[in-house]
Amino acid sequence: MTSNKVASGTRTQGILVVISGPSGVGKGTVCSALRKSAPELIYSVSATTRMPRTGEMEGVNYFFKSKEEFKQLIENEEMLEWAEYVGNYYGTPRKFVEDTLATGKDVILEIEVQGALKVKQKFPEGVFIFLMPPSLSELQNRLVTRGTDSAELIASRLSVARDEIALLEHYNYAVVNDQVENACSKIMAIITAEHCRRERLFPNISEWIDEVK
């Protein structure tokens, strides 16, 4: 379990942790496991213009917006990233992320690679983790095993995966998802280490120094 308080009890800024990787690598499975093992992590709630489905709650599953409201958010640069899919808009509201981080809580954002790179442009201080398959052949096996895609679509996803893996240089860390528990342990270790970075602790240390001058 991570701690976002220093010894004096002063609350520090939370960390935005962005997890992405190619389709089929297991992002959703790993993030679901993280939810259970580290409930203190807050998951970023997306905004959408589609209608709520049965059981979905405002601010829990999505922030539901009209198209006019969503376009206004885009105009005001209040979205970290956004995309249009099947006639509806989806995206990550900047306010939810920033307000949560300000309380000292860490935010997890699970997103595809292109979206992650957009987030990095607006939020370079985030921690960007690329979830890797053990190999491309294993990624192919996973795509085939889940049985949701045609052979043509699997081939297309593998081609895209090659291009996405080439973007690894834009990430801070790479975690191989060989086993879900191992991947979760490594991600939690990264978050713990990031909280120990000198740059994150320095403002509090400066306060301690000032107290004894």
N, C-alpha and C positions, 0 to 999 in steps of 0.2 A: 504494500500500500504506500502511495506517495504522500508526502506532507508538503503543503504550500505555506507553512509558517516557519519562521526562523526562531532561534532560541528565545528571543525576547517576547515572542508571541505576536510580533508585528505581522500582519497579513501581507503577503506579497502578491504580485500580479499573477494570475493564472496563465497557463500556456495553451495556445491553440495547437493541437496535434492533428495533422492532416494525414490520413491513411488512404493511399490509393495504389493502383496496380491494374494489370490487364484483366479483362473479363475472364472469369473462371478461376482466378487465383485464390478465391476464398475470402474476399474482403468482408462480406456480410457475416460469414461464419465466425471469423476472428473477432469482429466487432461485437457480435452477439455474446461470444464467450467473455470478452472484456466487460460487457455490461454486468455479467453475473459475478465475475471475479473482482471487479473494481467499481462498485456502485457509486463511488465518490466522483467518478468521471461524468461530466455532463455531455450529452450528445447533442450536436447542433441540430436545431429544428429548421427544416427547409420551408420556404414559402412556395405556394402554387396557386394557379388560377383555376384549377379543376375543382369540381364540386366535391364536398366531403362524402366519403363512403360511409356506409353503416358502421357505427362504432368509433369512427375517427373523431378526435377532439381537437379543438382549436388550441394551438400552443403546445400540444403534446405530439400529435402526428405531423401536423403541418400548421403554418400560419396561412389561412385561406384568404386570398385577396381577389378583388375584381381585376380585370385586365388593365383598367384605368389606374387602379392603385399600384399595380405591379410596375407599369410603365413609368409612373411617377417616381417610384423607388429607384428604378434604373437611371432616370434623368438626374435624380439627386445624388447619384453615386452611393446609394445606401445598400447595394448588393455587392457582396464579395465576388460572386460569380452568378451567372444565370444562363439558361438555354431555353429554347422553345422546342417542345416535343409533342407531336400529334395535336397541334392546335392550342396547347396550353403552355404557360410559362412555369419554370421551376428554377429555384435559386436559393442562395444562402444569404439571409439578411445580416448585414454588418452589425446592426444595433444589438441583436440578441447575443452575438458572439462577444462584442466588446463589453456589454453590460455584465455578462457572466464572468468574463475574465477579470473585470474590475473587482468582483467580489472575492477573488483569490481562487476561484475554481477553475480546473482545467477543462477544456472543451475538446471533444473528439469530433472530427469531421471526416466521414467516410465518403469518398467522392472518386469519380473517374479521373484519369490522368489529365486531360485537357482542362477540366474544371480546377484541378489542383494547381496547375500552372497559372491560371487566372487569379486564384486566391493568393498565390505567392507574390504576384505583381502588386497587390494591394495590401498584403499582410506579410512582408518578408521576414518579420521576427518570429513567425510560426515555425513549428518543427515538422518537417515534411518527411514522411516515412513511405518508402516504396515497398510494397509487398510483392515478393518474387516467388515464382514457382520453382520447385527444385530443378526443373528442366522444361524445355518446350514440349518434349514428348510427354512428360507428366501432365503438363497443362492440357495437351490434346486429350489425354486419357480422361481427365476430369470433365472436360467439355462433352466428350462422348458419353461418359457415364451418367451425367445428369439428365441426358435424354430429352433435352428441350429444343435442340437446334438441329437443323439439317446438316448434311455433310458439307454443302456449299457454304453455309453460314459459319460452320466451325473453321473451315479453311480461311474464311474472311477474318474471323476473330483472331486466328493465329498470326495472320499477316499483320493485323493491327497491333497485336501483342509485341511482335518484333520491333515495330516502330516505337511503341511506348517504352520498351526496355531501353532503347537507345536514348531516351530522355532521362535516364537515371541520374545523369550528371547534375540535374536541377534539384535533386533531393539531398537532404542531410544524412539520411540513413537508408539502408536496404535490409529488409528482414525476409529470410527465406521461410515460406510457409510449408515446411515439411510435415510438421504436426501442429495442430492448433494450439495446444498447451505451450509448446516451445515458442511459437510465434508470439503468444500473449506475454509470456515471461520476458522475452526480449523487448517488446514494446514498453512494458512496465519499467524495465531497467533503463531504457532510453529516457522515459519521462522523469524517473528519479534522478538520473545523471544531469538532465537539463535543469532541474531545480537547484542543482549544486553548482551551476556555472557561476563564475565570479561576477559576470555582468548582471546576473539576476539578483545576486545577494548584495552587491556593492552599495545600493542606496540605503539598505538597513545597516550595513557595517559603518557607513559614513555617519549615521545617526548615533551609533554607539560611541564612535570616536569623539563626536561633538559633545556627548554627555560627560566625558571625563576630561575635557580640556580645562 
